[in-house]
Amino acid sequence: MKSIRSFVLRMFRPGLLRWTRPPRRAIPTLPGLFALVSPLFLGLAAVTATNNLLFLLLGATLGSVVLSGVLSERNIQPISVRLRGLEPAYVGRPVRLEVRFCRPPNVIPAFDLRFREAPNIIIIPRWTFIPKPPQVLDVHMEVVDGEEGSKTVERIFTDRGLARLPLCELSTRYPFGLLVKSKDVTPSLEIWVRPRPVICPSTLLHMPGVRSDQGVSVRKGQGVDVYALRERNHRDSIHRVHALRSLALGREVVLEMTDIEQPAADIGVATALSADAEAMERALELAQSALQRWRSEGYLVGLTTFSQSFRPGDCPLSVLLDHLAQVEPEVAWSNGHCPRVWLVPEGAVPPMGTTPLYVSSDGSLRQGVKSAV
């Protein structure tokens, strides 16, 4: 048995199986094997004994197999699958996905649908001795009665960037469980996987030049505290009118509020083409942890890479983290805005006049000397 198993595994390699994989497959189950083998004996007995009842059983057995294949094909043929992320995705952390089964209107309900990944090898039935690969995504949908049906599952992504699923399979055992009818599907999934969450090192928390700790300055604007009263103009909302003071003065006056200027924190990542790939990933992880920590402390955060620059307060934190998920190595830095401190992976060179923090492939930081302008 072991020699046969090793021979089959050598012959049916993942690439060969995927290349020879038919678009539609019908694999018999154990009851299906019985339904396929029994007509041989029933036909032989019916011809030998010339018994009409045996001919009737033979026809019913063959008909059940054909009917199972036709109904199974009609069950999965119009179905398409869409996947949508329900929360931000990070490398190595489970993320909730919504698997949505879509079907055309005015079609009979679909039953017993199963959607799963088939990354490298054809799906082998349970009764064979060929080992099946571990399934990463496996969803079972009992019935889809309307135009759409959905279920929520969890998936772990191991690579940063645009998440892509390998070859997936949609199968069904409907209606009799004799055949597992399946087809290949390519689900539509666009979700950006952010870098792996790490703890922000103390070097980034207390690095001079990263955060402008000049304190807060009060100025007029749309804040929460009352600053003064002034006459209303056409741009002011009626909700800002001070009723009692307006009645006393005989004209409408509005509340002028105070705005508090927040401190800013800004950092750059040297995403150079010459940088080491592992050190680049560690630098992006450190930048992400620093941005999240600074934002939780009330800072306006900014990020600069070789491809794009975001000044503090230009966009929310989620946009910066999504940009880290999309970062690709660039040839040279060509932005006008330049932070004082840069995270520099091994092999990269920081811009002139900046203070580099060199990042190794294991994530450790080493402070460098400020380069000359």
N, C-alpha and C positions, 0 to 999 in steps of 0.2 A: 504494500500500500504506500509506503514512504517513497519508494522508487517511482511509482506512477505519479504521485503527487509532485515530486521534484521535477519530473519530466514535463508535466502539464504547466508548472510554474515557469519553466524555462521557455517553453514554446509560446505560451500565451503571456507575453510581456505586456506591460501597461500600454506602451505606445502602439503595439500591434493590435491590441484589443480595441483601443480607441479608434484606430484607423479603419478596422473592419467592423466597427459598431454600426449596425443597421439603424435607420431612423425610427423604425417601429419594431418592437420586440414582443414576443409572446412566450413566456417561460412557464411551463406547467408546474403546478403545485403537486403535493402528494396525492390529493384527490384527483387532480387533473391527470397525473400519470396513470392512475387506475382507470380513469375514463378513456385514456388513449390506448391502453394495453388490452382492456377487456373486450373491445370489438373484434380483436383477432380471434380470441377463443369463442366469442359468441357467434361470429361468422362461420368458423369451422364447425361448431356444433349445429348451427342452423342448416348448413348445407348437408351435413352428414345425416341429421335426424329429420330433415324436411319438416321442421316444426315452425308454424306461422308465429307462434308466440316468441320464439327465439329471434325471428326476423324483426318482430316488432321491438324487442329489447335492443337489438342491434341498431335499428334506425333511431330509437330514442337516445341511445348513448352518443351516436355520432351527431345527432341534431343538437344535443346539449352542448357539445364542444364547439360546434359552429356558432350556435346562438350566443355562447359566452364570449367568443371572440368578436362577434359583430357588435354586441351591446357594450363590451369594454372599449372598443375603438370609438364608438359613438359617445361614450362617457368622457373620454379624455381629449378627443380631437379638437373641440372648440375652446379648450381651456388655455388661458395664458396666465403667467405668474408675474407679479410685481412685488418688489421688496422695498421697504422704506424704513429708514432709521428713525426711531422714536426719541433718541437722545444723542448727545455728542459721543463719538466713538474715540477711544484711546487704545493704543497698542497694548495688548496683553490684558485688557479689562473687558469683561462681558458687556455687550451692548444689546439693548432690546431692539428687535426688528419686527416689523409688521409684514407678514407674508399674506398677500392679497391674491385670491383666485378670481380671475375675471372671465366672464363668458358672455356671448352675444345674447341680446334679448330674445324672448319667444322661443327658447330652447328648453327641452325637458331638463329637470334638475339633475345635477351630477352627484354621484354617490361614491363614498369610500375612495377619496383621493389621497395620495401620498406623494409629498414632494421632498426630495432629499438630494444631497450632493453625491456625485459619482466622479471623483476627481481624476483617477487614473485607470480604473479597471471597471470592466462591465459588472453590473449587478448580478451576483450569482445567487440562485435560490438556496434556501436554507438546507435542503437535503443533500447538497453536494459537499465534497471534501475539499474544495478550493477555498482558502480563507478569504473572507470579505474584508475590505479596507474599513477602518473606523469612520463612521459617519459623523460629520461635523454638524450638519444641518439636516434635521429630520422632522417633518411636519405631517400630521395626519388630519385630514378634514373629512368629517363624516358626511356632510351634505352641503351643497351649494344650491340654494333654492332660487335666489334672486340673481341679479347681474354680477354681484360681487359677494365674496365671503372672505373673511380674514381671520388669522390667528397670530398671536404674539409669541416669539421665541427669542432666545439669547444666542449670540454668536461672538466668538473671540477672534479678532484679527491680529495677525502677527507682524504685519508690515505697515509702515506709515505711507500715507498717500491715498489715492482713490481706491476704495475697496472694490475688489472684483471677485466674484465667486467663480469657481471652476465649473466644469460641465455638470449640469444638474439633470435630474430625471423626474418625470411625473408619471406615476404608475397607479394602477387600480386593480382590484380583484373582483370588481363588480361584473356580473350579478351572482355567479354560482361559486366563485372561489376556485375554479378549475385552472384558470390561466392568470398570470401576472402580466397584464398588458401595459407597456410603458413606451414613452417617447422622450427624446432629449429636448430640453428647454433651456433657453438662455434668459434668465430673469433680468429685468431692468433694475439696476441698483446703482445709485449715485450717492455715496456717502464718503466724506473725507475723514480718514482715520488720523487723529492727532498723535503727536509723540507720546511715548510712555510716561505716565506720571511718576515723578521723583520728588524727593524732599529738597527744598531750596537750601543750598549751602549758606552758611553764615557769611561767607566772603561776599556774596551778592547782596546780602542784607545791609552790610556796613561798608560797602565799597564807596569811597568818596568819588563824586562826579557822576554817579548813577542817578541819585535822587536829589532833587533840589528842595532841601528842607528849610526854605526861607520862612516857613510859617504861613499863616493865613492873612489875607488883606481884605478888608471890607470895602465893597464898592456898590454902587447902585445897580439894581438889576432885578430879575425875577427870583428872589430868594424867599425866605420864610419869615424873616424878622422885619418889623416896621422901621423904615428909615426916615420917611418924611411924608408930607401931604402936598399935593400939587393939583392944579386944575386939569380937568379931564380933556383929552383930545380925541379925535375920531378913531384912533387906533386902539384905545383902551377898552377893555371889556367892561360891561356894565356890572359885572360881579366885583370889580375892584372899587366901586364907588362907596365912599364913606357916607352913610345915610345921615347920621346926626350932624356931622360937620357941614354937609352940603345944605341941610335945612337951615342951619344957623347962618351960613354965609350967603344963602340965596343963589348959589351956583354949585355945580357938581365938581367935587374934588375927589381924587382917587388916592389910594395908598401907594406910596413908593416903597418898594421892598429892598432889602439888602441882599447882595449876592456874595458868597464867600469863594475866594479864589483858592482852588485846591493845589497842593504841591504836585509836582510832576516827577515821573521816573521814566527814563529812556535808556535803551540799550540796543546794541547792534550785534548781529551774528555774521561773521565772515563766511559766507556760503560760496567759497571759491571752488573752482573746478579742480584745483590741485589738492584740496583737503582730503584727508583720510575719511573713508565712508563711515566707519564706526565712530570716529571722533566727531564727525558731522552730526550723527544721530544723537550723541551724548550732548553736544552743544545745543541742539534744538530742544532736547528735554530740559536742560537747565534753564534755557530762556523761557520756556513755557511755565516752569515752576516759579520762576522769579516774577513773571508778569501776573500770575494768579495771586501770589503772596502780596505783591505791592498793591494790587487792586483791592484785596481784602482789607488792607490798611488805610484805604481811602485815597490812594494816589491816582492821578491820571497817568495812564501807561502809554508808552510809545515803543515801536519796534522798527528797526531798520535792517534790511538784508541787502545783498547785492542786486536783487531784482526789484525791490520796492521799499518805500519808506512811509511809515505812519507816525506822524508827530503825536505827542501826548494830547489826548482829547479829541483827535480827529475821528475816531471810530470806537465802537465798543470792544470789550475784551474778546468776545466770541469771534469777531472778524480777525483779530490778531492771531488767535489760536488756529483758526482755519487756514490762515496764511502759512503758519508753521507746518501744517499738514501738507501744503502744496509746494513747499520750497524745493527747488532743484538747483544743483550747482551752476554757478555762473562764471563767466570768464573773468570779469573785472567789475569793480564797484564804480557806478556812474551816477549815483544820486547826489543831489545837492545838500540834503540834510545829513549831518554826520554826528552821531552821539559821541560822547567823550569816551565811553567804555565799550569795548567789543569783546564778545566771546569768539575766540579764534581756534578752530580745530587744528589738529596737527597737519602740517603741510600747507596751511593757508597763511596769507600775509595780511595783516590789518591795514586799514587806510592810514595815511600819514597824519601825524599830530594827535593820535588817540592812545589810550591806555589799554593794552591788550590783556585779556585773561585767557591763557592758553589751556585748551581742553584736550585731554588725552583720550585714548580709545576706551579706557575704563571709567571715564567720567570725572577724574580728578582735575582740579584747577591749579594753575600755576600763574602767579601774577608776573607780568613782564614789565619792561621799562617803557615809559612813554616814548613813542617814536618821534623823531624830529619832523618839523613841518617841512 
